[in-house]
């Protein structure tokens, strides 16, 4: 009897039983879990924005921990019979194998509650974090339109549950000029630290080796913000009005305020507005108003196509169109702001652990 089949079967079973499945799962699991967390984070953010239009309080749940467990069990049986030359029955070979694979991840969900988290939602962003975001490459006009209430007394648009107040025309002009100056690379920031370890953020406008057009834009920004035309550095502070002409006083918004402003720009079914299920929003703004939409969130009773993110709420679909780059940028910026608002101090929240079988 040939021993080749027997040796082949044993080799296969041994290779399966001895092979480590751990390293091979890293690339796949990291990609799959990252994609799933990203998608759920987007949907949770959109859901909370839409809920606020209906005066439904936002709830946040974080993925605290993922433990992915694998097990691989194998077994083999080999049997056979070798008959003599005079035997009626010939030679026989019996092979048996068992293989069992188990994937049992455990995902821990953390409800975001507590005093520090609530404060992070309700506390205005620091002017430094807003302007450092601009310094990192985010468009100045979009960032300031979303996060600031005023700059040196020039007021941004204001949204409330009963009205939308358009921005000062000079405020929009400052935003457009700062975007042009940002593209030229003529604006920068640096941090000074006193001996008492207190930090002061300095905003600077470069005046050398830049085009005349940019110099004109910088002069116009100085005029609109009532800044000193000769000073090269300006102190960045939180406040409604600057102490002198060498300060840039900014009132920033909180995450909760920004989410509320975005919620009033959600397109909701007309019946919900007529029945007072949702508050009035930007649909009541005058067509001639200078109020600007931060993003567009559409709604429909049928599932949308080409959605960047979508959720189903109150028997309707709400979504951001994947072809709407302006809304996608604003939505991504909103998600990034949660990191800027994080205090870095963690409380011990309640945990919910659900084994996924």
C-alpha positions, 0 to 999 in steps of 0.5 A: 500500500502506498503511504503517499495519501497518508503522509499528505493528509497528516501534513495538511492537518499539522499545518492547519493545527500549528499555524497562528491565526493571530498575525493574519487578522491584524490587517483585516481587523484594524481596517474593518473596525476602523471603518465601522467605528468611523461610520458609526461616529458619523451617523451618531453625529448626524443623528444628534444634529437632527434630534436637536431640531426636534428638541430631542436631547443629544446622547453620545456613546463612545466605543471604549474598547474592542477585544477580538478573540479567536480560537482554532481547534483541529484534530485528526484520526488515522486508521487502516488495515493491511491484509495478507496476500490470501485475505479476501479483503484488500488493504484499507485506509481510514482518515478523519479530521475535525476543524473548528474556528471561533471568532468572539469579539467583545465590544465595550460601549461607554456612555459619555456623561458626567460633569466634565463631558457636559462642560466640554459641550457647553464651554466655548472653544478657546480662540487659540484652538480655533486659530491653530486649526486655521494655521493647520490648513483648514479654510479660515472663512469656514472655520470662523463662520462655524466657531465664532460669534464675533471678532473685535465687535463684528458679529457673526450670524446668530441662530435661536429657536425663534429666529435667524439673525444675519451677520454683519456685512463687515464680518463676512468681508473679514472672513473672505479677506482672511481666507485670501491672506491665509492662501498667501501664507502671510498670517501666522501664530506663535505662543509665548510663555511667561516665567509663571508658565502662562501662555499668550497666543500671538497673531502675526501678519507678515509684511515682507516679500509678499504681493502688493495685493496681499498687503492691501488685504491685510490693511483692509483687515486691520481697518475693519477690525480697528487694529493698529496699521503699523503693529506686526503682532496682535494678542489673541484673547477671548472677549467681546471687545479688544482692550486696545488696537493691538488685540484681537478679541474673539467670542467663540461658540460651544459645541452645543451652540454649533450643533444647534446652529446646524440643526436649524439648517436641517431640511425637515418634512413640512408636516412636522413643521405644521404640527410643531413637532420641529422648531422653525429654522433657516426656511423662515429666513428672508431670501435677501438675507446674508445668512449663510448655511454651514451645511445642507442636510436633506430629508426624504421618506425614501432611502437616498442614493449617494449619501456621505452619511445617512440616518433613519429617524421619525420615519424619514431619512436624513442625509448629507450628499456625498457630492456636496463638498462644502457640507462634507467639509463642515460635517468633518470639521464638526466631528473634529471639534469634539477632539478640540473640546476634550479636556483631557481629563477622564472620569470613570463612566458606566460601562456596557459590555456586549459580547458579539456571538 
